[in-house]
Amino acid sequence: MSTHIDDPQALRPHTVVERLRQVVAGEVHAPGTGGYDIASATFNVATEHRPAAVVVAADAADVAATVRVAAASGLTVAVQATGHGAIAAKSDAILINTSRLSKLSIDVAARTATVGAGVRWQKVLDATSPFGLGGLCGSAPDAGVVGYTLGGGMGPIARTYGFAADHVVELEVVSADGSISRVDESTDPDLFWAIRGGGAAFGIVTEMTFRLFPLTTLHAGGLFFDIVDAPRVLRGWREWVHMIPESVSTSVAVLNLPPLPDLPEVLRGRTVLHVRYATADRRDEYTSIIGAIRALATPLLDTVSDIHYADLGAIHADPTDPMPVSERGMLLAELPVEAIDTFFATVGPDAELPIIMAEIRAMGGALARDAETPNAVAGRTAAFAIFTLGMNVPPIADAVVGALDSILSAMAPWGTGGALMNFAGAVTGEPVHRVHSAWGVEKYTRLREIRERVDPKGVFAAAARW
């Protein structure tokens, strides 16, 4: 087995791949070799990776050694764990796959979990459930914990508990010089602030400790309505959102569903409106709260019930198989009647857009409050977030991107001009400008100053977002 070597430049191998194999204990794959495509595969298969090499890191020392090799070779470093939200690694980059960083430990007394960068949310949910605890998972438990959290992390119960990034306690970070350090609010307050919400441009997080909450059961699920009832339900949902307590989280989406046999028969091949709902509060009044939505029209399917917290993925029922998609997102300052009507006119069946989903998530509640330990999460003052999704496949790829952009343009009169990092979509052009805008001038300026300090040579590929 290879061993870690502190000075990769002293080895002077003929190629970057050879150099990596001398200093890395994990796998190293070159283009054209058997493991290369597997190790670089992403959840969004439209992401086109062609890195100079792929390193499947065995531990943080492998990550650090890879960063040092990249810096010495004039290359950048891109990172992915599960491939959700991956940034394309080009030929001038080394891709670090962190899927083998699988540490998971639970401190029941402290109500914290510590995970490696390759751990997925479902593993955390299953491990913490026996103790009556849970972390702030997103709508897709198949996604990685670390990447989701560093981008902010807004899940199905976010109005009650806030962003996942608000509850990070400590990080293990590999810096642009290849050093490894423990980072918290006392050891490096600037980096700790920036990386929680600023993402991978500030360092490679190999391990993260975060708070758990007493979460065992949710009253949650979805109401699927025929699209002919959508105008009435959307207007009713809009009014309802302004009356519900912050212990209730909700979103609504227009879905164009395929005729797949694994879908409930009543939904196959249909365009439907999906109202998502969740609360961890067990008071009886919540049955009547969701009853207000049920009263708007007769659902095609009603999945709202008491569910185990570990099963929260069923609320949104996001796809679990990799697929090629394009995404776009934006934040809204308000949602008047005119806005909700414009939304449906733009994404409903009469518009005939080639999209899979157009969603509005209600924000507010705990999302609007600063974290106990302040961080760089953007968009706290927004009232709603829009997220749109379409299949990125020839020959409709360009039409899909145009359709997604047209939705955002139609909703722009009520927008903040910003977008959440995890929901922005592309990492260049207008989508990334929306992320910058969401931070505001003061916060974005501070982020840039910190990034230039921690990565002055632009070693991290995520710097492309800046």
Order of alpha helices (4+ residues) and beta strands (2+ residues): alpha-beta-alpha-beta-alpha-beta-beta-beta-beta-alpha-alpha-alpha-beta-beta-alpha-beta-beta-alpha-beta-beta-alpha-beta-beta-alpha-beta-alpha-beta-beta-alpha-alpha
